[in-house]
Amino acid sequence: MQEKTSRLFYGWWIVIGGFILHFIGIGIGINAIGVFFKPVVESLGFTRGDFSLYFTISALSMMLAAPFIGKLLEKFDVRIVMGISTTLLAVGFALFSQCTTLTHFYLVAIVVGVGHAGSHIIPVSMMINNWFVKRRGMAMGIVFSATGLGGLVFNPVANWLVLNYGWEKTYIILGALIGIFCIPTAILVMRRTPEDMGLLPDGATTRDKKATAEAAAGFTLGQAVKLPIFWMLAGVIFFVSTLNMGIQQHLIPYLTDLGHSPTFAANIMAVYLGMTIPGKLVLGRFSDRQGVLWGFIAFSVVLGVGIGILFGAKAAWVAVLFGVVYGFANAIQTVAPPLMTADGLGLKHYALIYGVMNIFSTLGAGLGMPISGYIYDATGSYGYAFVLYIVLTALALILGILAMRRARFARETAA
């Protein structure tokens, strides 16, 4: 055992692999798609609301696939499940280049959604929870910081590609990047548990009683859905995902409507996504030391403030301030939910439970984009959408506090 632990603990290779999958898969596949919004709408003559529905359909596809993916992850080698999923994601994203009607976009979005379900958030968060106990928050923060870094890198890159080569070729190029980096990572690096490699969580040389008990504890899906904490966490995830996508995917159109250039708007998107990097690292570390709840409370308050700053974004410096504040606080959208789910409902059936929980994440994400689009179509402004998202932030905060206060009681009453 000593020989195995003299080298880098393999759990950190899981973190590196998860980082790559989030950097590419989400950095391109979700966080950079706002760059395509106006070029596609103006090129093909779609309305903003109707075109936004392709993301809703992708999210619904991911939502329906998530529980199935969670079950597959419990039964089969994660490399097989993730290898197939990353392939679907890469091919589907590239196929957007061939779409000329809304129906085409909607059909391809189904394939992309299934690919997303098994490529990153669900399987990687499951593995981080399995491989780490003492440094779980930090490991989760590192992995999910990749989504912001991906947005920081790929928004200006995608914008440059669209301006120089057109949106069709840009879809192909970015789809190829997803395939080149994500498929080998999923197949060659990822492993479900440390026990699969004769190791223990955190690189320990002897079994930690607390870690062993934690790995074996937890509710079944049937038990979990009967608990208030499950539905409270689902509400948190739904509200935060709705406001996140409602703002993120319309940020570039909003800023250009205010008179800013497309390049400036893409750079603000990059600032916002870039600031999620330190935000996720800080939230992860804070969760390890002080607990998930206090981190969630602090970041929720700052998130609400960040949304409010958007109303003054006509001034360039205010737009930059928004990117910094909102981006930092947006860490709760990715880091907090898997930590809160593991803490409240256990690890024994985490993949299946979080797969179902992810339904609410993808449903919220799918609704947020068209909600903003249709509010804009009806009023000619995003103002009412931003007010709605401040309210959703407050509701998520209340539900998160109630859920985590019930978490200890839920664990103590588990049989």
Order of alpha helices (4+ residues) and beta strands (2+ residues): alpha-alpha-alpha-alpha-alpha-alpha-alpha-alpha-alpha-alpha-alpha-alpha-alpha-alpha-alpha-alpha-alpha-alpha
